[in-house]
Amino acid sequence: MSRPGPRVTVVGGGLSGLVAAYQLSLDLPGAQITVLEESAATGGALATTDFPSGPMELGAEAFICRRPEAAGLIDELGLTDRLAHPGTLGPAILTGGRLEPMPAGTLMGLPSDAGTLAGVLDPEDVARAAREPEIPFEWTPGVDVSLGDLVAERFGPAVVRRLVDPMLGGVYAARSAGLGLRQVVPGLAEALDRGAPSLTEATRRLTARRATGPVFATLNGGYRVLVEALGRASGAEIATGSRCTAIRRDGPGYAADVTGAGGTRSVGADLVVVAVPVPRAVPLLTAIGGAEAAAGSLSGIRTASSAVVALEVDRALDLPRRSGVLVATDEPVPYKAMTFTSRKWPHLDDRPGHLVRVSFGRLDDDEVLDSGDEALTRMAVDGLADVCGGDPIVLHSRVRRWQDSLAEIGPDHDATIAGIRGELAQRVPGLELVGGATEGVGVPACIGSARAAARRLAAQWQD
């Protein structure tokens, strides 16, 4: 007689939770999968809203299509014909009150040729960056270091403030000083491990090998297309408006205490996936006997909140011929980035108005996010007016806030996560932790992390 399928509880209905549910449905046919999502809709950081003119993203807007995880999943789900790619426009840097094109030949803001930096840096800072290959460089293969500290030491702090931090701030919400080189720019670490004599040379080698074709992609119709397809394909019971308040041992398995509109209930499970942000995951793990050490290590990962103001403005406004604006961290404006969405994505440039996204929120800088939605929208509109040199006529607007959603992926993050996973595997078998705080932020990383965790759980159940 075949063993009955397990009961699976997935805590969190964002991308990671939905992918884990989908993968478990493939690996464990007959599994009874329940996804518990606290909010009114699944998707998490994949949040598509509807303006009268069509869909608009309030969370992640694109993925790196050269990584296989997202493209592979989209193909499996039969969504390849919905792929859309950006146009050829590049971003500008807001520095010194002016817009400067992103210098050519940079990698996450690191220069391969300091001669291209003249528009963004002062002459003395350009000269400092140009001397980098002449400065003696010692590198220990395999080591992980602060990306921002390394760049500041080698190229000078101006390269960090005006190039590296603006490039990374929209994704990580942390300054590069708090980010680990190996997680954020793994190719650069590998080039140094292989003997590149300087950061300039390591960057030059990587930029010379860049593949042709689009770097990023999204889905026509918005990320909700992916979210809905995952929900259907997983066959899971999707319980929105259901907050998991505790996970506890229940015989050989677990029970999740869930609070919702109908009161409090208990959901039994043989296997559990925890797919919520760090501040929500820590108390859930702490309450499980044996998971205290893992929870303690996880609590050491700092998180940042963020907000997106999405706008549709009348086309009388003269948008720059750029995909958007990245903001130097020494620039006195409240926002950290601005995306000219309908300029960046040709398939969205048929709307009545221009689509624009303005992003707020950096680690240790919550003052701006304490503002109400109306004030935040005013900051976004004023920033757009300053960049464009004219007052926008706002047709539609929407604010979306993300509480503690972005983790600081610091040096030796891989070792920290490996230690947490080891503790959970030994002390709390049948439970996995996934999400942006594990293998890193970004759609492909979250997909890869969730699928790997689901496969580990399936293997445990089948042994």
Secondary structure, 3 states (H helix, E strand, C coil): CCCCCCEEEEECCEHHHHHHHHHHHHHCCCCEEEEEECCCCCECCCCEEEECCEEEECCCCCEECCCHHHHHHHHHCCCHHHEECCCCCCCEEEECCEEEECCCCEECCEECCHHHHCCCCCHHHHHHHHCHHHCCCCCCCCCCCEHHHHHHHHHCHHHHHHHHHHHHHHHHCCCHHHCEHHHHCHHHHHHHHCCCCCHHHHHHHHHHCCCCCCCEEEECCCCHHHHHHHHHHHCCEEEECCEEEEEEEECCEEEEEEEECCEEEEEEECEEEECCCHHHHHHHHHCCCCCHHHHHHHHCCCEEEEEEEEEEEECCCCCCCCCEEEECCCCCCCCCEEECHHHHCHHHCCCCEEEEEEEECECCECCHHHCCHHHHHHHHHHHHHHHHCCCCCEEEEEEEEEEEEEECCCCCHHHHHHHHHHHHHHHCCCEEECCCCCCCCCHHHHHHHHHHHHHHHHHHHHC
